[in-house]
Amino acid sequence: MPWEERVARVALTRVAEPGDEVMGQALLDHGAGGALRAARDGVRLPRAGPERTESYALKAARADPLADLAAAGRAGARFLCPGDGDWPGQLDDLGVQRPFGLWVRGGPSLRLWALRSVAVVGARACTDYGAHMAARLGAGLASAGWAVVSGAAYGIDAVVHAGALKAGGATIGVVASGVDVPYPPGNARLIGEIAEHGLLIGELPPGDHPTRSRFVLRNRVIAALTRGTVVVEARYRSGSLITARRAAALGQVTMGVPGPCTSGLSEGVHELLRGDALVVTDAAEVVELVGEIGADLAPARRGPLLPRDRLGAAAARVLEALPGRGDAGVEEIADAAGATRGYALGRLYELQALGFVCCTDGRWALVRTDGAGPPRRGG
């Protein structure tokens, strides 16, 4: 991208809010330089009212893109533009809401990491159960070679980032402030670790602070950047649900971790699961849904293998014919199994050798164990 266009995009991060559709359309129509000149000159853009036009002009007059680039450099950050080799192409799916550019802290390639990434989001005031599940997902996805994306906020976000970092994996924090502003302050150490070992990205210029609307707008970047979005815990009115619904609208996979039916912090997740979202309980199931078809299958789920599961069909049928309590003669067992006396007796001797049944005075009974002692005759 030409230097003038890049500098103009830097300035526009001061002029318009993230996801501003009026300015986004102006970018598509006139390029960054043309959109910035229109803002400085007070030209009324299509769909822009007088107040918005005046706001553009005031902010454009104060914008100092070179100072912002210098401040970013001091913080170890760079400015990434659409068209750059490291730009994640999937962000273009946002159309007129595509970021003007992204401020990035961290050395790895954002484009490459985003190609194999999953968003994990959820409640700030999460439960112990939610934190446990988020930690498992963060560590499991990172260990499987997937970048874990979240918002670096309290609760589920912080836990999933920490889980990925502890596993030595990749994690991306998408912030609603300048990448040089640790927000929330209580997560300053974690945010620093994300920037040092992973990637910290945001749309706001250096020094800018978040607002409620910026948190909401930030969610569209999380949704578009990743292959799928997992919601761990969320109430009905939750930014995490906004992220999941935006991901679904973009054609991405949306997933939810179910919680107790009596938990208010799971009510939003359960509402998603009543729609098109899919149930997941661990990282392997997430990877199966977002990975390559047929290549990233989760292991088959089944209960514990019991000794009787190894019996052949004939022996199992005779075993089922024995009474649950007490004993029975060979003729009774044969009738119950639908077999001849000789056939049933042969299977009973087989079962006796395997320790499933015992015989006393010609009467056959199941052998039971209490988990600690030797087999004993059922009664």
Salt bridges, closest charged atoms under 4 A:
GLU17 OE2 - ARG214 NH2 2.82
ASP20 OD1 - ARG52 NH1 3.24
GLU21 OE1 - ARG47 NH2 3.49
ASP68 OD1 - ARG14 NH2 2.83
ASP84 OD1 - ARG6 NH2 2.81
ASP86 OD2 - ARG78 NH2 3.66
ASP92 OD1 - ARG98 NH1 3.04
GLU193 OE2 - ARG189 NE 3.75
GLU196 OE1 - HIS197 NE2 3.89
GLU203 OE1 - ARG220 NH2 2.72
ASP208 OD1 - ARG14 NH1 3.14
ASP208 OD2 - ARG214 NH2 3.63
GLU271 OE1 - ARG274 NH1 3.85
ASP282 OD2 - ARG301 NH2 2.85
GLU285 OE2 - ARG301 NH2 3.49
GLU320 OE2 - ARG308 NH2 2.84
ASP327 OD1 - ARG363 NE 3.35
ASP327 OD2 - ARG377 NH2 2.52
GLU331 OE2 - ARG341 NE 2.87
GLU332 OE2 - ARG363 NH1 3.12
GLU350 OE1 - ARG347 NE 3.12
